Amino acid sequence: MMRQLHDLFTVNESIATSNSRMAAHNAVRFSDGDKV
């Protein structure tokens, strides 16, 4: 049981990491578009 919870937490963490990375990437693209 604990093992499943741990795996789920790890998956959630990696999803959150990729989401924030994507958000940062979009923010950079957006500010670049603003400058042009």
Biopython code that builds the backbone (N, CA, C, O; Angstrom):
import numpy as np
from Bio.PDB.StructureBuilder import StructureBuilder

atoms = [
    (1, "MET", "N", (0.834, -1.207, 0.000)),
    (1, "MET", "CA", (0.000, 0.000, 0.000)),
    (1, "MET", "C", (0.870, 1.260, 0.000)),
    (1, "MET", "O", (0.685, 2.147, -0.833)),
    (2, "MET", "N", (1.806, 1.331, 0.926)),
    (2, "MET", "CA", (2.688, 2.507, 0.991)),
    (2, "MET", "C", (3.474, 2.652, -0.307)),
    (2, "MET", "O", (3.735, 3.763, -0.770)),
    (3, "ARG", "N", (3.844, 1.521, -0.882)),
    (3, "ARG", "CA", (4.613, 1.542, -2.121)),
    (3, "ARG", "C", (3.808, 2.214, -3.240)),
    (3, "ARG", "O", (4.343, 3.026, -3.995)),
    (4, "GLN", "N", (2.527, 1.870, -3.338)),
    (4, "GLN", "CA", (1.675, 2.477, -4.367)),
    (4, "GLN", "C", (1.545, 3.980, -4.151)),
    (4, "GLN", "O", (1.604, 4.764, -5.099)),
    (5, "LEU", "N", (1.368, 4.369, -2.893)),
    (5, "LEU", "CA", (1.247, 5.793, -2.583)),
    (5, "LEU", "C", (2.521, 6.533, -2.968)),
    (5, "LEU", "O", (2.471, 7.639, -3.506)),
    (6, "HIS", "N", (3.658, 5.915, -2.689)),
    (6, "HIS", "CA", (4.940, 6.538, -3.003)),
    (6, "HIS", "C", (5.095, 6.713, -4.513)),
    (6, "HIS", "O", (5.536, 7.763, -4.979)),
    (7, "ASP", "N", (4.733, 5.686, -5.270)),
    (7, "ASP", "CA", (4.830, 5.772, -6.732)),
    (7, "ASP", "C", (3.910, 6.863, -7.270)),
    (7, "ASP", "O", (4.283, 7.623, -8.164)),
    (8, "LEU", "N", (2.712, 6.927, -6.714)),
    (8, "LEU", "CA", (1.753, 7.938, -7.149)),
    (8, "LEU", "C", (2.290, 9.337, -6.874)),
    (8, "LEU", "O", (2.160, 10.240, -7.700)),
    (9, "PHE", "N", (2.895, 9.503, -5.702)),
    (9, "PHE", "CA", (3.464, 10.796, -5.339)),
    (9, "PHE", "C", (4.593, 11.174, -6.296)),
    (9, "PHE", "O", (4.717, 12.330, -6.698)),
    (10, "THR", "N", (5.409, 10.191, -6.652)),
    (10, "THR", "CA", (6.515, 10.440, -7.579)),
    (10, "THR", "C", (5.988, 10.865, -8.944)),
    (10, "THR", "O", (6.524, 11.784, -9.564)),
    (11, "VAL", "N", (4.946, 10.200, -9.405)),
    (11, "VAL", "CA", (4.341, 10.549, -10.699)),
    (11, "VAL", "C", (3.779, 11.964, -10.640)),
    (11, "VAL", "O", (3.985, 12.759, -11.557)),
    (12, "ASN", "N", (3.070, 12.274, -9.560)),
    (12, "ASN", "CA", (2.508, 13.623, -9.406)),
    (12, "ASN", "C", (3.604, 14.673, -9.397)),
    (12, "ASN", "O", (3.451, 15.747, -9.979)),
    (13, "GLU", "N", (4.698, 14.361, -8.740)),
    (13, "GLU", "CA", (5.804, 15.310, -8.646)),
    (13, "GLU", "C", (6.420, 15.570, -10.019)),
    (13, "GLU", "O", (6.728, 16.711, -10.362)),
    (14, "SER", "N", (6.595, 14.515, -10.796)),
    (14, "SER", "CA", (7.193, 14.696, -12.117)),
    (14, "SER", "C", (6.237, 15.445, -13.044)),
    (14, "SER", "O", (6.676, 16.212, -13.901)),
    (15, "ILE", "N", (4.928, 15.223, -12.874)),
    (15, "ILE", "CA", (3.943, 15.974, -13.673)),
    (15, "ILE", "C", (4.007, 17.456, -13.302)),
    (15, "ILE", "O", (3.988, 18.322, -14.177)),
    (16, "ALA", "N", (4.081, 17.740, -12.004)),
    (16, "ALA", "CA", (4.156, 19.127, -11.544)),
    (16, "ALA", "C", (5.427, 19.787, -12.067)),
    (16, "ALA", "O", (5.413, 20.953, -12.460)),
    (17, "THR", "N", (6.530, 19.031, -12.071)),
    (17, "THR", "CA", (7.803, 19.565, -12.554)),
    (17, "THR", "C", (7.719, 19.905, -14.038)),
    (17, "THR", "O", (8.149, 20.979, -14.459)),
    (18, "SER", "N", (7.168, 18.991, -14.827)),
    (18, "SER", "CA", (7.078, 19.256, -16.261)),
    (18, "SER", "C", (6.079, 20.373, -16.547)),
    (18, "SER", "O", (6.251, 21.124, -17.506)),
    (19, "ASN", "N", (5.029, 20.491, -15.720)),
    (19, "ASN", "CA", (4.066, 21.578, -15.893)),
    (19, "ASN", "C", (4.721, 22.929, -15.637)),
    (19, "ASN", "O", (4.523, 23.870, -16.405)),
    (20, "SER", "N", (5.503, 23.031, -14.556)),
    (20, "SER", "CA", (6.146, 24.309, -14.250)),
    (20, "SER", "C", (7.226, 24.620, -15.283)),
    (20, "SER", "O", (7.462, 25.783, -15.609)),
    (21, "ARG", "N", (7.876, 23.584, -15.793)),
    (21, "ARG", "CA", (8.872, 23.796, -16.837)),
    (21, "ARG", "C", (8.192, 24.322, -18.095)),
    (21, "ARG", "O", (8.698, 25.229, -18.755)),
    (22, "MET", "N", (7.033, 23.738, -18.420)),
    (22, "MET", "CA", (6.276, 24.167, -19.591)),
    (22, "MET", "C", (5.806, 25.608, -19.415)),
    (22, "MET", "O", (5.859, 26.403, -20.353)),
    (23, "ALA", "N", (5.345, 25.938, -18.208)),
    (23, "ALA", "CA", (4.883, 27.295, -17.926)),
    (23, "ALA", "C", (6.031, 28.292, -18.069)),
    (23, "ALA", "O", (5.857, 29.377, -18.625)),
    (24, "ALA", "N", (7.198, 27.917, -17.565)),
    (24, "ALA", "CA", (8.361, 28.793, -17.668)),
    (24, "ALA", "C", (8.741, 28.973, -19.138)),
    (24, "ALA", "O", (9.076, 30.078, -19.566)),
    (25, "HIS", "N", (8.689, 27.905, -19.894)),
    (25, "HIS", "CA", (9.022, 27.953, -21.319)),
    (25, "HIS", "C", (8.040, 28.869, -22.056)),
    (25, "HIS", "O", (8.443, 29.675, -22.894)),
    (26, "ASN", "N", (6.753, 28.739, -21.737)),
    (26, "ASN", "CA", (5.735, 29.584, -22.374)),
    (26, "ASN", "C", (5.920, 31.044, -21.984)),
    (26, "ASN", "O", (5.734, 31.938, -22.810)),
    (27, "ALA", "N", (6.285, 31.290, -20.726)),
    (27, "ALA", "CA", (6.491, 32.665, -20.267)),
    (27, "ALA", "C", (7.661, 33.290, -21.017)),
    (27, "ALA", "O", (7.600, 34.458, -21.400)),
    (28, "VAL", "N", (8.717, 32.524, -21.226)),
    (28, "VAL", "CA", (9.882, 33.032, -21.961)),
    (28, "VAL", "C", (9.492, 33.336, -23.403)),
    (28, "VAL", "O", (9.857, 34.382, -23.939)),
    (29, "ARG", "N", (8.757, 32.434, -24.025)),
    (29, "ARG", "CA", (8.323, 32.654, -25.403)),
    (29, "ARG", "C", (7.429, 33.884, -25.499)),
    (29, "ARG", "O", (7.537, 34.673, -26.437)),
    (30, "PHE", "N", (6.550, 34.035, -24.523)),
    (30, "PHE", "CA", (5.615, 35.156, -24.527)),
    (30, "PHE", "C", (6.363, 36.478, -24.397)),
    (30, "PHE", "O", (6.059, 37.433, -25.111)),
    (31, "SER", "N", (7.343, 36.540, -23.490)),
    (31, "SER", "CA", (8.084, 37.790, -23.298)),
    (31, "SER", "C", (8.951, 38.080, -24.526)),
    (31, "SER", "O", (9.169, 39.243, -24.868)),
    (32, "ASP", "N", (9.443, 37.038, -25.185)),
    (32, "ASP", "CA", (10.206, 37.248, -26.420)),
    (32, "ASP", "C", (9.302, 37.846, -27.492)),
    (32, "ASP", "O", (9.705, 38.750, -28.224)),
    (33, "GLY", "N", (8.085, 37.337, -27.577)),
    (33, "GLY", "CA", (7.127, 37.847, -28.550)),
    (33, "GLY", "C", (6.765, 39.303, -28.251)),
    (33, "GLY", "O", (6.533, 40.103, -29.157)),
    (34, "ASP", "N", (6.725, 39.621, -26.955)),
    (34, "ASP", "CA", (6.412, 40.992, -26.539)),
    (34, "ASP", "C", (7.486, 41.973, -27.018)),
    (34, "ASP", "O", (7.181, 43.081, -27.456)),
    (35, "LYS", "N", (8.735, 41.549, -26.926)),
    (35, "LYS", "CA", (9.850, 42.436, -27.271)),
    (35, "LYS", "C", (9.866, 42.768, -28.756)),
    (35, "LYS", "O", (10.218, 43.881, -29.145)),
    (36, "VAL", "N", (9.488, 41.814, -29.573)),
    (36, "VAL", "CA", (9.578, 41.995, -31.025)),
    (36, "VAL", "C", (8.563, 43.003, -31.550)),
    (36, "VAL", "O", (8.516, 43.263, -32.753)),
]
sb = StructureBuilder()
sb.init_structure("model")
sb.init_model(0)
sb.init_chain("A")
sb.init_seg("    ")
for serial, (resi, resn, name, xyz) in enumerate(atoms, 1):
    if name == "N":
        sb.init_residue(resn, " ", resi, " ")
    sb.init_atom(name, np.array(xyz, "f"), 0.0, 1.0, " ", f" {name:<3s}", serial, name[0])
structure = sb.get_structure()
